[in-house]
């Protein structure tokens, strides 16, 4: 990718955002003036004039097949990779909360080869009324939990304003393309050893009705983080659960033996059966953790091997192209 020749595609999911979508597109074009760029609006079956406003601003518009924010992004990613051939992808919202003038700030670490994924940190310049209190607490909690579990620097993990190299999408599998997609992207990039950084961005009060469901979306994101941690550190995850079962089985066994030798009384059959079930369950869960850890290790080795094959192929191709024409004929 030649410096200054990067093709940049901005992907904007939109659902009934006729009030702001035109302004967002115009500001994106101004921010990317002089760069090879395209604005892609992924419409979520809007019932207002979102599509018309987008086309008036000469944006490319596609209508997602499914529903929801994450599904719109995944659909947009796939369309962009197949049809627009971007070098860099930017994702942002259509409601005017993010300031497109910050796009160049997000691009700079990529242009300087300092990062592969750059996240806009909303909390650095957050308008007082831009985020309700419960949303602010929830975002802080989810970001802190991700930092603790995945050993990452402190990131605004739920930010929807990001820039990243398009190539990283080929190494990502989004299992839950809803609001949890934001967390999945970061963990997938972390697992693939891509460089992640964040840049302060302005976050403004939105215009129009919010489509967020704080409690429901929060639980979905929390569940996704737990699932991602299961895949990220399976030995610890299953080992912790298995150890709990084994500890309970140990306590029950101690009580059973104490009761028998001290009081000469044998606990009921149900008690003994419960102890055995807890012990066997604990062993099985620990073994599952060991097996899952082995599978994770194999997958990581295969990923490294595939990357090495790709690098060797590109290197050999460059070497062949650099040879003199007459030498290649021989």
N, C-alpha and C positions, 0 to 999 in steps of 0.2 A: 504494500500500500504506500504509494508515493505521498510524501508530506504535502499537504495543501490540496490534494486531489481526492480526498475521502468523500465518498457518497454518503450523505446523512439522510436518514428517514425518520421523521417524527410521527409516532403512532399515538393517536388521541382517541380513546374510547369515549363514546358520547351517547347519552340517552336523554332526550328532551332538554337540550341545552341551547335552544335557539337564542336565548338572551346573551350568551357569552361566547359561543363557538366562533363567530365571525371575528371578534376581537382577538381571541386566542390565536387563531390562524394568522391574522395580520401581524401580530407581535412576534410570532415564531418566524415568519418570513423576514421581518426586519432584523431579528437577532441573527439569522443565518444568511443575511445579505452577502453576496460574493462567494458563497459556498455552494457546491452541488448538493441540492436538497430537494426533498419531496415531503409533503404533508399528507399523511394517510389518516383519514377519519374512519373509525370502525363504529358504525351506527348500530345501536342495540334495539332496533325496531321502534324508533321514535314516532310519537303521534303528533308532534308539532312540526316546526319548519327547520329543524336541525339540519337535515340533509340539504334542503334548498340553500340555507345560509352557507353551508360548507362549500357547496359547488359554486356559489357566487364568488367565493374567495379563492376559486381555482384549486381547491383541495381535491385529492382523489378520495372517493367515498366508496366503502364496501359495507354490506350489511351482514352482520354475524349470523351464523346459522343457529347458534344456541342463545342463551341469555346470561346476563351477569357480567360484572367487571372483568374478572379474571379470564372468563371465556373469550371476551372481546379482545383482550390482549394476546392470548394464545392464537386466536384466529388471525389477528393482525400480524403477529410475528411470522406465522407460516406464509401468509400472503406476501409479505415484504421479502422474505428470503427467496421465494419462488419467482416473483415478478419484478421486484425493484432492485435486487442485488445490492443491498446496502453494505457499507464498510462499518458504519456506526449507526446504532439505533437509539433514539431518544423516546422515552415514554413519559406522558404527562396527562393531566386531567383536563377536561373541557369546561370546567365550572369557573375558571378564572382565579382559583385559589393560588396556583403557582404563577410566578412571574417569568414569562419567556425570556426576558432580558438576562436571566441567570443561566441560559443555555450555554453560553460561551464559557462560563465558569465551570460548568460540568464537563465540557469538552476538553478543557486545558490539560488535566492530568492524563487523558488518553493521547492527545496530540504530543505531549512530552514523554510518552511511553512510561508513565509512572503508575498507571492503573488500567485495568481492563473493564471494571465496573465502578461507576461513580454514582453515589447516592446523594440526593439533595436533603440536607438536614433541616427540617422545618423548624425545629426548636431554637435555631440560632437567631431567627428574625420572625418570630411568631406574633401576629397581631393579637391583641388581647381577646377579641371576640371571634377569632378565626376558628377556634376549636373548643367545643363545650368541655366543661370540667371532667365529665366522666370519660370522654374520648381521650383527653390529655393524660389522665391517670392510666387508662388502658394501654395507650401507646407506650408510655414510659415503662409500664410493667412488662409488656411483651418484648420490648427492646432490651430491657435489663435481663429478662429470662434467656433470650437468645444469646446475649453476651456471656452469661454464666455457663450455659450448656455447651455452646459451640466454640468457646474460647476465642471469641472475636473481639476486636476493638468496639467501643461503644458506638453503635450505629442507630440511626432512625430507621428501623427495619420495616416499618409500615409506610414509608414515604413512597408516593407514586410518581415522583419526579426523578428520573434516572437516565444516565447515558452509559452505553456499553458497546463493546466491540460485537458486531453481529455474529462473529464466529462462535461466541460462547453459547449461543442458543442451541447449537448442534450437540452440545454436551449436557443439555438439561432435559429432564423429563418432569413435566408438571402433572402430578397425580391428582391435584385438587385445584382446578382452575377457577377458583372463586377469589374472595378477598385474601385467603392464605397464600396466593401466588407470590405476593411480595416477599414473604418469609422464605418460601421454597426457592426463589431465585437466588437469594443470598446464600443459603446453605448449599445449594447445588454448585454455585460458583466457588464457595469455600472448599467443598470436597474436591473440586477439579483444580485446586491450587491457583485460581485466578486471583489477581491482585484487586482488592476492594478498598475504596477510599470514599470519603464523603466531603461535601462542600456545603458551606452555609448557604441557604436559599431563603427568599422571602415567602412567607405563607400568609395569604390574605383571606379575609372573610369571603365566603362564596356568595354568589347571587343565585336566587332560586332555592327550591326545596332540596334539602339533602336526601340522598338515597341510602345513606349508611344506616345500618341497624346495629348500634353499638354492642348490645348484649349478645345477639345472635352471631354477628360477625366476630366478636371477641372470642366466643367459645369455639368457633370454627378455627380461628387462627391458633388458639391455645392447643386444640387437638392436633392441628397440623404440626406445631412445634414439637409436641411430644412424639408424634410419629417420625418426624425427621430426626429427632434425637435417638430414637430406636435404631434407625438406619445408620446414623453417624457414629454411635458408640454402643453397638449391640451387646458386647460383653458386659459392660457396666450396667446397661439398662436391664437386661434379663438377670444378670447376677444379683442386682439389688433386689428384684422381686423374688428370685429364688432364695436368696438369703433370708428374706422375711419369712417365707414359708418354712424354711429349715429351722429358723430361730423359734417360731411358734411350735413346731414339732418337737424341738429340744425341750422347751418349757413343759409341754404336755407329757413328754416322756419322763422328765424329772419328777413331775407331780405323780405320775403313775407308779414309778418305782418307790418313791417316798411313801405313798399311801400303802403300797403292798408290804414293804419291809417294816414300816413303823406301826401301822395300824392293822396289818394283816388282812386288809380289804382290797379286793380287786375291783377297779372301776368297771363301769358297764361296758358292754361290747361296743356300743356306739362311740364311747369315749376312745377306746382303743383303736377303732376303725378310723376315727377322725385323725388321730395321731399318725397312723400309717399313711393316710391319704395326704396329709400335709407334708410328710417327709418325702414321699414319692413325687409329689407335685413339685416340691422344691428342687429335687434332683433333676427332674425332667426339664424344668425351666432353666436351670444352670447349664445343662447340656445344650439346650436350644441356643443359649447365648454363645457358647463355644462354637457351635456350628455356624451361627449367623456371623460371628466374627471371622471365621475362616472364609465364608462366602464373600464378605466385604473385602478381605485382603486379596482374594483372587480377582474380584472386580477392579480393584485399584491397580493391580499388576497388569491386567488386560488393558486398562485405560492408558497406562504409561506406555505399554507396548504399541498400542494403536497410534499414539502420538509420535513415538519414535519412528514407526513405519511411515507416517505422513511426512515427517521432517526429512527422512532419508529420500523419499520419493521426490520431494520438492528440490532437495539438494542435488540429486542426480539429474533432474530435469534442467536445473540451472547450469550444471556443469556441461551437459550436452549442448545447451544453447550457446554457451560461451566458447565452444570449440570452433576453430576455423571451418568454413564450409567444406573445403577440400579434405580436411582431416576427417570430418563426419562421413563423407562419401566413402572413404576407405573402410 
